[in-house]
């Protein structure tokens, strides 16, 4: 334990508080009673806390009285404190005591880990690991320095930030999304941003984030994906289709000619050289995500974005779902800030919007929206009106058939390229509004509207499906 405590500094800090009670607040902002090594020093600081809360003077007489009441007074140790020269810069030395306290706690924690493993030999290893990670995270958060930054420091940091933006092309200050109008609205996804991308099923939110991720990979940056809903192979099929412009269905069924197979091989070679990492374990907790990303980021500093697909599938510590989601969203935001990279988390929406005439999502449609809305820096909704038009047409046909009526006048219009809206419902550091894109269904690819329109005019792939040919 030598080097993990300093009794002279502890006595100097306590003496400084007795000399001037105003020092207590500065020390209490950094230290807790348990941070002192000597038990009497812990009791003494605890007595000071009690006096402060009661608005009593923090002096030798009052401290002596408080400790005597609890039968914790020691005359010799008290004399050592009051005869010690008070430390002048209490905050600096308090931080040194805190640092030593955290190291002692980590040393103790190593013994706790041994005990956890030995005593819980019948439990699954992952459960033991999560419990250990939770305790370690508590130590880490309690040891964080929460001091104010003064205006001199803030001004210099801000000026440094402004200088880094000078000379950059366009309006991008963060990670390039790959979409021109979305970049204009957001200036890219910033360091430490938690970006929520929400939609009802079948709107293409997974394809949307994969398109963004693929764009990040172009710049030789790294992307980590937690896919809780589908296997890594399925994600890869979508990325190959989008990259090679070969219909996803053809890739899935192997229905490709030699030229297309050659394109797929080239696409596979391309992705094999990129820093793309996928974890498709469907049982992820905030602790496991945090642990894995920290490790991956340490091994691959080029990791510039994390994608979670999707948030509500993560497992929380609490049995109450809204509390669990709050822990998860807060944990993701803290992780984004710690690693200084954007985290994109997909989210489901409530079914309630299906009953509205205008089915465009709103903030209130987010599941367990309170915590998510609070923690997110950007909240975006993916919306394609054609999905609902086709669904409504099919429903009308079904209802007509149930009534024994003909529905020949109802036409289901299937398009390979559909209009898409990215609705920015919240942006902490920018405007809200709508970005208009196009969704190329064959390639599961979102595109800037001008690009998509040109492709559409070249291929002219829109078809009308008569009622007797429609798949209901």
Secondary structure by P-SEA (a helix, b strand, c coil): ccccccaaaaaaaaaaaaacccaaaaaaacccccccccaaaaaaaaaaaaaaaacccccaaaaaaaaaaaccccaaaaaaaaacccccaaaaaaaaaaaaaaaaaaaaaaaaaaaaaaaaccccaaaaaaaaaaaaaaaaaaacccccccaaaaaaaaaaaaaaaccccccccccccccaaaaaaccccccccbbbbbbcccccaaaaaaaaaaaaaaacbbbbbbcccccaaaaaaaaaaaaacccaaaaaaccccaaaaaaaaaaaaaaaacbbbbbccccccaaaaaaaaaaaaaacccccbbbbccccccccccccaaaaaaaaaaaaaaaaaaacbbbbbbbbbcccccccccccccccccccaaaaaaaccbbbbbbbaaaaaaaaaaaaaaaaaaaccccccbbbbbbcbbbbbbcccccccbbbbbbbbbbcccccccccaaaaaaaaaacccbbbbccccccc
